[in-house]
């Protein structure tokens, strides 16, 4: 009886504690160095309104507020935690105070306690003595480059062995202002062991990419901030004697190092500079050096190498005006990897001769800047001497301009001009008494006009009916396209394979935008998709949802995820893709 009484009292006390409002400030660390990033969270255990953060005087706010919700059950029952997170950067050494934050819960205002934080000089190594469970590091292969020189970058995560990882959430990512960026395709995340302060960490690249600076100066690609739920084993034991595991949300952040971008030198810069930066070679070939006036020939030029090939201009060719030059066929391909960017651009001209004679195609010149040798390089082909034979007219002035005449009145030709031949046949005359009004042609034309007007009226009525149902048809087509792209992801979902599901989900989303925007999948990046969707006046909420899904699919390959979340993401993807299809 007494035991039952204590149990009841204990339950009442626990319920009372759970009902109390708790509003606290949490720091990722209370000692930092100048320039170091850290996280501040304000956590409340009940739903609130009118949250008001402090001013964070003495610190630079890099991100936030990032709101997160978590719920769990313990011996006190069901518990809720809502947190408002900020990423801060320490600016100057000294002792600082983070003032209270405020929030309203059930009409009453609550505040956090002030917290102290110490900022040391950057040269000092300040650690709390407790090794980090995990941390981020943003890597750049170079911190000093020339304008247009590709750089390899990576989002690298380190975590202690034995740490259980759960699906992470992306709070902030670099904006890459001043850079073109292209993501490197990763089939899987390779892990290896690295040591810091004598401790072994597992390490893997969450994302790899190539950056190409588009302007000179000191550029900062920006910070990355994530929230990573983890669980790990402690030295404590539960009531059954087993090691106890603790779950925590780690707020991790890091920034790319500043990149110094040097302008290309003006000394020695060729007039026909292509804009290419790297190491390239040029190959050119012509299908024939002798051709008749009823034939044709092809000139092919190929630029290949490693560097910013996407931004390189193909060389200009000056053709003798004895040739008719058709629109060229252009091919290009590029790939990115730890090596940077490499690929080729190829252009092929179709030339049709118009005049007999001997002509010359001058050497083709391509210039680029080599950042290793720090100077401009010039590539030049040989010249091509072309002989045109056949029965066509002769260009009297083979140096480019002139008139060629064979003495026949009907064969007058001006180079680069089209003059009709003088007619020598008799004309068709009509009687001066002929009247169009009242003639058979008049009534025939009038009947044709009436038939045409009737046809236009019928066409307009039909078009009006189609326009009335336009929205309905677009919704049906949009839904059909979204379902088609997500078929493989749906199959993986039914089979309960979350890893395959997120691979197929990412493939489906990228395939959708590849078809919709008519670009290759390799050219798609999240920034490119964001820009195109904004240009298409898509809703900001839909843009954010689809980019979050892409980020979640990327991270899921590394962290794993539960099927419950996968099913929710599938329905969200179907809904958002359908809405975007209607808006574009």
Secondary structure, 3 states (H helix, E strand, C coil): CHHHHHHHHHHHHHHHHHHCCCEEEEECCCEEECCCEEEEEEEECCCCEEEECCCCCCEEEEEEEEEEEEEEEECCEEEEEEEEEEEEEECCCEEEEECCCEEEECCEEEECCCEEEEEECCCCCCCCCCCCCEEEEEEECCCEEECCCEEEEEEEEEEECCCEECCCEEEECCCCCCEEEEECCCCCCCEEEEEECCEEEEEEEEEEEEEEECCCEEECCCEEEEEEEEEEEEEEECCCCCEEEEEEEEEEEEECCCEEEECCCCCCCCCCCCCEEEEEEEEEEECCCEEECCCCEEEEEEEEEEECHHHCCCCCCCCCCCEEECCCEEEEEEEEECCEEEEEEEEEEEEEECCEEEEEECCCEEEEEECCCCEEEEEECCCEEEEEECCCCECCCCCCCCEECCCCCCCCEECCCCCCCCCCCCCCCCCCCCCCCCCHHHHHHHHHHHHHHHHHHHHHHHHHHHHHCHHHHHHHHHHHHHHHHCHHHHHHHHCCCHHHHHHHHHHHHHHHHHHHHCCCHHHCCHHHHHHHHHHCCCCHHHHHHHHHHHHHHHHHHHHCCCHHHHHHHHHHHHHHHHHHHHHC
